[in-house]
Structures are given as structure tokens and as C-alpha cells.
Amino acid sequence: MKVVVIGCGRWGSLIAWYLDSIDRGLDVTLCGRPSSPHMQRFLQTRKNDLLELPESISLSTDYSCVEDADIIVISVASQALDSLMGQLCDYGLENKIFILCMKGLEVKTGRRLSQIAESRLSLTNKVAVWLGPGHVQEFYSGIPNCMVIDSRHEDIKKLLVETFSSRLIRFYYGKDIIGNEVGAAAKNVIGIAAGILDGLELSTLKGVLMSRGTREVGRLIKAMGGNEISVYGLCHLGDYEATVFSHFSHNRRYGEAFIKGEDYGELAEGYYTVRAIMLLKERYKVDMPICEAVYAMLYENADAKDTISRLFERRTTEEFYK
């Protein structure tokens, strides 16, 4: 079975390394843009800062490599997905499985990533998502974790879970692609909020953040037609340790740097996601005070301490109000 992984950043390269290592007879190619410094480094040394790719993994800078693939795994910035899918449509894509390994929502429309991919593909294609906790540094060091694969197609879930599972990653079958995608995207916003609390020396509030953040994301999932229970699974709550506490967490580190006025160098995925969530909360009339607060701080220059104080001044209500 031929697999092409598109995206040569840390996660894409880890996925290529992982799929090659599990001894399932997979023929793995890592594909990246020729202009990418990550790809150029792999072509020259087969290494990045964290891992080394074995010779058994092919390297390509030409998207035409997808024509021979059975499975196409995509790990790029979520806001670049629609453009990438448009480029891939120039090649033969019939009867291929697409797996999306990113966590985000389209800023302009609020679309889930599977919706973006499916809008560009034919009925011969099937789309799945690969979500859940874990950091590249930990997987490459042999530290195991659990993840979830979800799709609207039961046969594809079965194939992928059975093929990709190993002692390093235990996969579960997802049962709610709406909830899993929205929950996974929203956890990055909660990660930024956690970093803001760390930067303000209010880390003790992370317990409250996790509890109340999960509740408001669950409300959004339900309003969108998903199962709110999904928010308590691996896509969201199960990813909190890696997102809210870990020193590897990109979104947490971004939130901390932002509130301290430090240059982080690049925007975190949650920065874009919170804009999409504001669109969705208005569309579905959902109360999401934590996400609103993060948006106000990131986009409206709201004072952090005043914003957090206003959260405490909201009217009292039952803990599990709908």
C-alpha cells in the first residue's frame, strides 16, 4: 500500500517516520514544497531538529507523486488546506483515501477541514481525520499515546485503525466527525488561554479553564449537530495535558509569550481558530465566554486582567446549564 504524506513540518515528518516504522508493508513518501527549508534540509541530510528519516522513506517535491498513492496523508497549516486541495486536483485522485492530520477551522467560513477536502474531491474519494494528543518529541522518544481516527465511512475507519495501530499509538474508532473536528480545533484556543494564565501567574485557574472550556465547546458541538459527549474524548479533553500543561505545547507557549509581550516568531493555530469559533458561535447562538475572552485579548487588545475579572462577574448560574 502506497502512502504519500504531504507536509514536511514536525508533525508531517513524524507521521512519515511512524508509518514507515510500524512494519505494515507501507511504501511511504514524504512530500514537501521545493521552497520549504524543512524539505531542503531533508533532501540534504534526511534530518530535522528532532528526527532522522530512514532511507526506506522516499522524498519528493512534486505533487504528482500522489497519482500512485492509495492513501494521502495531509499535515499542513489548516488555512492552507483549500489551496493545497485545489493544486492536488490537477492530478489523478480517483479512489484514494485522504487523511487530515491538522486541527483547525477555516477562518472565513467556519468550515471543518473534512468539509474543505470533500468539497474538492469526487465521490470516489473518502476522507478521514487523525486526531488526539501527543508531541513529536515524545513519540520519537518512544513514549506511547492514544489517538482517534474518524470518518463518515465505517470501512475506512476500520482499515486505517487496523493498519496504523501499534504499541506506540493506540487508535480508537471515532463516532462523531463533527464533534471530533470541532473539539480538536477548539482545544488550541483553550491552549492559548492556558498560556495566558501562565503568563499572568494564574496557573491555578487552569482547572477552571479545563472544566468550563470543555462545557462551552460541548455546547457548540451539540448546536452544530454533533454529540457533545465527544468533547470529553481524545479529540479535546484527552488532549488537554499535551495542550494546557506541556512545555512542548505550541499554543500554550504562544499564549504565554503574547501576554508577556514577547516575540514568539509565528502565530499559533488557535489564533486563527478563535476567529472561526466567533463566527460559529454567532451562527449557532451559543454562549462561549472563554473563547470570547481569548478573541478579545488577541484581536481587540483587551486588557487581560480586566477580561478575566469580567468572567468572574458574569451572572451566577447552574454549573451544567445548557
Order of alpha helices (4+ residues) and beta strands (2+ residues): beta-alpha-beta-alpha-beta-beta-alpha-beta-alpha-beta-alpha-beta-alpha-beta-alpha-alpha-alpha-alpha-alpha-alpha
